[in-house]
């Protein structure tokens, strides 16, 4: 009887190990078999992910995605998706991973696995200098009279809700929408990633836009992917190599500082 018990137990354990192993390799196997890496990105979050005047993707996340696809030996396919829909698309299997300036949070980690961080950033504020100064000198930013915009389902939204709970919050689908509202005086402040705020203020100096001088929060950006042990392990090893060889630093310096690439933005 004991021998039968141990035999059945061993058989069950073996079956579990086989099932786990098959599941662990499924996502990476699928990518390799189709010869294509599908990456979800918004394409509206410079300098991380943007679209140039020719309609081509550009940015730090784009370069990182290309390097991963090259290392895998597969083609790269970008799938443009509004930021708030990126994780649902990943859960539905519409993309293999997400690279779109996404902060690794405990809440998001319940829905997807994350590898990183590959960049540490923080929240920033973007505003028209004249109006911003007047607001601060009056009653401050945390009043119902102040109109704030943030990307829907982003950490910027949570920051605005926590730091400026009395302000009137407008949720937008893209940064382009937020900038349009700001320049049309329909909002007073944009809360967004620090690099985006700095870049946008630099691009629109003549329109009087200003950005905060330093990040307001700690935001570790990561690569979101399905709960697949082999794919997670592969991406982590790739990122370690990319960092160790200095390639990650080169890509960061290229995109996180204004350069000639700014002229390619629409």
C-alpha positions as CSV (number, residue, x, y, z in Angstrom):
1,X,0.0,0.0,0.0
2,X,2.8,2.4,0.9
3,X,4.6,1.6,-2.4
4,X,1.4,2.4,-4.3
5,X,1.0,5.6,-2.4
6,X,4.6,6.7,-3.2
7,X,4.1,5.7,-6.8
8,X,1.0,7.7,-7.2
9,X,2.6,10.7,-5.4
10,X,5.6,10.5,-7.6
11,X,3.4,10.3,-10.7
12,X,1.5,13.4,-9.6
13,X,4.7,15.3,-8.9
14,X,6.1,14.3,-12.3
15,X,2.9,15.4,-14.0
16,X,3.0,18.8,-12.2
17,X,6.6,19.3,-13.2
18,X,5.9,18.5,-16.8
19,X,2.8,20.8,-16.8
20,X,4.7,23.6,-15.1
21,X,7.6,23.3,-17.5
22,X,5.3,23.4,-20.6
23,X,3.6,26.4,-19.2
24,X,6.8,28.1,-18.4
25,X,8.2,27.9,-21.9
26,X,4.9,28.6,-23.7
27,X,5.2,32.4,-24.2
28,X,8.8,32.4,-25.3
29,X,8.2,29.3,-27.5
30,X,5.2,31.1,-29.1
31,X,7.4,34.1,-29.9
32,X,10.2,32.0,-31.4
33,X,7.8,29.8,-33.5
34,X,6.0,32.8,-35.0
35,X,9.3,34.6,-35.5
36,X,7.9,37.9,-34.2
37,X,7.9,39.8,-30.9
38,X,4.7,41.9,-30.5
39,X,5.3,44.9,-28.2
40,X,2.5,47.0,-26.9
41,X,3.2,50.7,-26.6
42,X,1.2,54.0,-26.6
43,X,3.6,55.8,-29.0
44,X,2.6,59.1,-27.3
45,X,5.0,59.3,-24.4
46,X,8.2,60.9,-25.5
47,X,11.0,60.4,-24.8
48,X,10.1,56.8,-23.9
49,X,7.7,56.0,-26.8
50,X,6.7,58.3,-29.6
51,X,5.8,58.5,-33.2
52,X,7.9,60.7,-35.6
53,X,6.8,62.8,-38.5
54,X,7.0,59.8,-40.8
55,X,4.7,57.8,-38.5
56,X,7.5,55.6,-37.3
57,X,8.1,54.6,-33.7
58,X,11.0,56.2,-31.8
59,X,12.2,56.5,-28.2
60,X,14.0,54.7,-25.5
61,X,11.4,51.9,-25.2
62,X,11.6,51.5,-29.0
63,X,15.3,51.0,-29.0
64,X,15.1,48.6,-26.1
65,X,12.4,46.6,-27.9
66,X,14.5,46.4,-31.1
67,X,17.6,45.2,-29.1
68,X,15.5,42.4,-27.5
69,X,14.0,41.3,-30.8
70,X,17.5,41.2,-32.3
71,X,18.8,39.1,-29.4
72,X,15.9,36.7,-29.9
73,X,16.5,36.5,-33.6
74,X,12.9,37.5,-34.4
75,X,11.1,40.4,-36.2
76,X,9.7,43.2,-34.1
77,X,6.1,44.4,-34.3
78,X,4.9,47.4,-32.4
79,X,1.2,47.4,-31.5
80,X,0.0,51.0,-30.7
81,X,-2.5,50.9,-27.8
82,X,-3.8,53.7,-25.6
83,X,-2.0,53.6,-22.3
84,X,-5.0,52.6,-20.2
85,X,-5.6,49.6,-22.5
86,X,-2.0,48.2,-22.5
87,X,-2.3,45.8,-19.6
88,X,-5.7,44.5,-20.7
89,X,-4.3,43.8,-24.1
90,X,-1.4,41.9,-22.5
91,X,-3.8,39.9,-20.4
92,X,-5.8,39.1,-23.5
93,X,-2.7,37.9,-25.3
94,X,-2.8,40.6,-28.0
95,X,0.8,41.5,-27.3
96,X,3.8,39.6,-25.9
97,X,5.0,42.4,-23.6
98,X,4.5,46.0,-22.9
99,X,7.1,48.7,-23.1
100,X,5.6,52.1,-22.6
101,X,7.1,54.1,-19.8
102,X,5.1,52.0,-17.3
103,X,5.9,52.2,-13.6
104,X,6.1,48.9,-11.7
105,X,3.5,49.1,-9.0
106,X,2.1,46.5,-6.6
107,X,-1.3,46.9,-8.1
108,X,-0.1,46.3,-11.7
109,X,2.0,43.4,-10.5
110,X,-1.3,41.6,-9.7
111,X,-2.1,41.6,-13.4
112,X,1.3,41.1,-15.0
113,X,4.9,40.2,-14.3
114,X,7.5,42.9,-14.5
115,X,11.2,42.9,-15.2
116,X,13.3,46.0,-14.3
117,X,13.7,48.7,-13.5
118,X,15.5,49.8,-16.6
119,X,15.0,53.5,-15.8
120,X,14.2,55.4,-12.5
121,X,12.1,58.4,-13.0
122,X,9.4,60.4,-11.1
123,X,6.4,62.6,-11.5
124,X,6.7,66.1,-12.8
125,X,4.5,69.1,-13.4
126,X,4.0,71.0,-16.7
127,X,2.3,74.3,-16.9
128,X,2.2,77.7,-18.6
129,X,4.6,79.9,-16.5
130,X,2.4,82.9,-16.1
131,X,-0.7,81.0,-15.0
132,X,1.3,78.7,-12.8
133,X,2.9,81.6,-10.9
134,X,-0.5,83.3,-10.4
135,X,-2.1,80.1,-9.1
136,X,0.7,79.4,-6.6
137,X,0.6,83.0,-5.4
138,X,-3.2,82.9,-4.9
139,X,-4.5,79.8,-3.2
140,X,-2.0,77.2,-4.3
141,X,-2.7,74.2,-6.5
142,X,-4.9,72.2,-4.2
143,X,-8.1,74.1,-4.8
144,X,-11.3,73.4,-6.9
145,X,-10.4,76.4,-9.2
146,X,-7.3,74.6,-10.4
147,X,-7.7,72.2,-13.4
148,X,-5.3,69.3,-13.5
149,X,-4.9,66.7,-16.3
150,X,-3.3,63.3,-16.0
151,X,-3.1,60.2,-18.1
152,X,-5.9,57.8,-17.3
153,X,-5.0,54.7,-15.2
154,X,-1.5,56.0,-14.7
155,X,0.6,56.7,-11.5
156,X,0.2,60.4,-12.5
157,X,-3.5,60.1,-11.9
158,X,-2.9,58.6,-8.5
159,X,-0.4,61.3,-7.6
160,X,-2.8,64.1,-8.6
161,X,-5.6,62.5,-6.6
162,X,-3.4,62.2,-3.6
163,X,-1.4,65.4,-3.7
164,X,-4.1,67.7,-5.1
165,X,-7.4,66.1,-4.0
166,X,-9.4,69.4,-4.1
167,X,-8.3,70.3,-7.6
168,X,-10.5,69.5,-10.6
169,X,-9.0,66.4,-12.3
170,X,-9.3,65.7,-16.0
171,X,-8.3,62.2,-17.2
172,X,-6.9,62.1,-20.8
173,X,-6.1,59.2,-23.1
174,X,-2.7,60.6,-24.3
175,X,-0.2,63.3,-23.5
176,X,-1.0,65.0,-26.9
177,X,-4.5,65.5,-25.6
178,X,-3.2,67.0,-22.4
179,X,-0.9,69.4,-24.1
180,X,-3.7,70.6,-26.4
181,X,-5.9,71.3,-23.4
182,X,-3.1,73.2,-21.7
183,X,-2.3,75.4,-24.6
184,X,-6.0,76.2,-25.1
185,X,-6.2,77.3,-21.4
186,X,-8.7,74.5,-20.6
187,X,-6.5,73.1,-17.9
188,X,-3.8,74.7,-15.7
189,X,-1.4,71.9,-14.9
190,X,-0.4,68.6,-16.3
191,X,1.0,65.9,-14.0
192,X,3.2,63.4,-16.0
193,X,6.5,61.7,-16.1
194,X,9.4,64.0,-15.2
195,X,11.3,63.4,-18.5
196,X,8.1,64.1,-20.6
197,X,7.5,67.4,-18.7
198,X,11.1,68.5,-19.2
199,X,11.1,67.6,-22.9
200,X,7.8,69.3,-23.6
201,X,8.8,72.5,-21.8
202,X,12.0,72.5,-23.8
203,X,10.1,72.1,-27.1
204,X,7.5,74.8,-26.3
205,X,9.7,77.4,-24.6
206,X,8.2,80.1,-26.9
207,X,4.7,79.2,-25.7
208,X,5.7,79.9,-22.1
209,X,5.7,76.3,-20.8
210,X,7.7,75.4,-17.8
211,X,8.4,72.2,-15.9
212,X,9.5,71.3,-12.4
213,X,13.2,71.1,-11.7
214,X,13.3,67.7,-10.1
215,X,11.2,64.5,-9.9
216,X,8.5,64.6,-7.2
217,X,8.2,60.8,-6.7
218,X,10.1,57.5,-7.2
219,X,9.0,55.8,-10.3
220,X,10.8,52.5,-11.4
221,X,9.9,51.8,-15.1
222,X,9.6,48.1,-16.0
223,X,8.8,45.7,-18.8
224,X,5.3,44.1,-18.4
225,X,4.8,40.5,-19.6
226,X,2.7,37.4,-19.0
227,X,3.4,35.1,-16.0
228,X,5.8,32.9,-17.9
229,X,9.0,31.8,-16.1
230,X,11.2,31.2,-19.1
231,X,10.3,34.5,-20.8
232,X,10.7,36.4,-17.6
233,X,14.1,34.8,-17.0
234,X,15.2,35.5,-20.6
235,X,14.2,39.2,-20.4
236,X,15.9,39.6,-17.0
237,X,19.1,38.1,-18.3
238,X,18.9,40.2,-21.5
239,X,18.5,43.4,-19.4
240,X,21.4,42.4,-17.1
241,X,23.6,42.0,-20.2
242,X,22.3,45.2,-21.8
243,X,23.2,47.1,-18.6
244,X,26.5,45.4,-18.0
245,X,27.8,46.1,-21.5
246,X,27.0,49.8,-21.2
247,X,24.3,49.7,-23.9
248,X,21.5,50.7,-21.6
249,X,23.5,53.7,-20.5
250,X,24.0,54.8,-24.1
251,X,20.3,54.4,-24.9
252,X,19.3,56.3,-21.7
253,X,21.7,59.2,-22.5
254,X,20.5,59.4,-26.1
255,X,16.8,59.7,-25.2
256,X,16.6,61.2,-21.8
257,X,18.4,64.3,-22.9
258,X,17.2,66.7,-25.7
259,X,19.1,66.1,-28.9
260,X,18.7,66.2,-32.7
261,X,15.9,63.6,-32.4
262,X,13.6,66.2,-31.0
263,X,13.3,67.7,-34.4
264,X,11.8,64.4,-35.7
265,X,8.8,64.8,-33.3
266,X,5.6,66.1,-35.0
